[in-house]
Amino acid sequence: MGAHYYGADSEDGDRIDDPSEDALFMMISDLNDSDNTFVAVQPDGDDPPWFASVTVRDDGGYEIVRRDNVRGEHDVTTETSVDDIARDLTIWMACRDLPERPTRQVTEL
């Protein structure tokens, strides 16, 4: 069974379905500059509406790319704190549109 919402894949073949903040922290911490240089997170499917990636930079730290085609967002930043990256990505992904996620309905009182 695949991811319910999204999956995280690293260059070395590791995959975590619906990763938690802690799981992202571990995957990013495992990155290196030789054979495991990136982690990509996106919904499963042929044409995902959004993705995020974390890549090891040659000069140290990480480059974070967030793209959401539905909202027209494209953001590229750099960061050195794995904890901050994992937290920020978790928050960002929680705001993404996912067809499987039920929408919240507001009722009037």
C-alpha positions in Angstrom: 0.0 0.0 0.0 1.4 3.4 -0.9 1.3 6.7 0.9 -2.1 8.0 2.0 -1.0 11.6 1.5 2.6 11.9 0.2 5.9 10.1 0.3 9.5 11.1 0.9 12.2 9.5 -1.2 16.0 9.9 -0.9 18.7 9.4 -3.5 19.9 6.2 -1.8 16.5 4.6 -2.2 15.0 5.1 1.2 11.2 5.8 1.2 8.9 6.8 3.9 5.1 7.1 3.3 3.4 10.0 5.0 6.6 11.0 6.9 6.4 12.7 10.3 8.6 15.7 11.2 10.9 13.2 13.0 11.1 11.0 10.0 12.0 14.0 7.8 14.6 15.0 10.3 16.2 11.5 10.1 16.1 11.4 6.3 17.7 14.9 6.0 20.3 14.0 8.7 21.3 11.0 6.6 22.1 13.1 3.6 25.8 13.5 2.5 27.7 15.0 -0.4 28.6 11.8 -2.3 25.8 9.2 -2.8 22.7 10.5 -0.9 22.5 14.2 -1.8 18.7 14.8 -1.7 15.3 14.0 -0.3 12.2 14.7 -2.3 8.6 14.8 -0.9 5.5 14.8 -3.1 2.1 13.1 -3.5 2.2 9.8 -5.2 1.0 9.9 -8.8 2.0 10.8 -12.4 1.6 14.6 -12.2 1.9 15.7 -8.5 0.5 19.2 -7.9 3.4 20.1 -5.5 6.8 18.9 -4.3 9.5 19.8 -1.9 13.1 18.9 -2.0 16.2 19.2 0.3 19.6 19.0 -1.3 23.1 19.1 0.2 25.0 22.2 -0.8 28.7 22.0 -1.9 29.6 24.8 0.5 27.6 23.3 3.5 24.0 23.5 4.6 21.0 22.6 2.5 19.0 24.1 -0.4 15.2 23.7 0.1 12.9 24.0 -2.9 9.1 24.2 -2.5 6.9 24.3 -5.6 3.1 24.2 -5.6 1.7 24.5 -9.2 -1.9 24.9 -8.0 -1.1 28.0 -5.9 1.7 29.3 -8.3 4.3 29.1 -5.5 8.0 28.5 -6.1 10.4 29.1 -3.3 14.1 28.4 -3.0 15.9 28.9 0.3 19.0 27.8 2.2 19.3 26.6 5.7 21.8 24.9 8.0 19.5 23.6 10.8 18.0 20.1 10.0 15.5 20.7 12.8 14.2 23.9 11.2 14.0 22.3 7.8 12.0 19.3 9.0 9.6 21.6 11.0 9.1 24.1 8.2 8.5 21.4 5.6 6.0 19.6 7.8 4.0 22.8 8.3 4.2 23.7 4.5 3.0 20.2 3.5 0.1 20.3 5.9 -1.2 23.3 3.9 -1.1 21.5 0.5 -4.2 20.4 -1.4 -4.6 16.7 -1.3 -7.5 15.1 -3.1 -7.7 12.2 -0.6 -8.0 14.6 2.4 -11.6 15.5 3.3 -12.3 19.2 3.3 -13.5 20.9 6.4 -16.9 22.4 6.3 -17.9 25.4 8.3 -21.4 25.5 9.7 -23.2 28.6 10.7 -24.5 28.8 14.3 
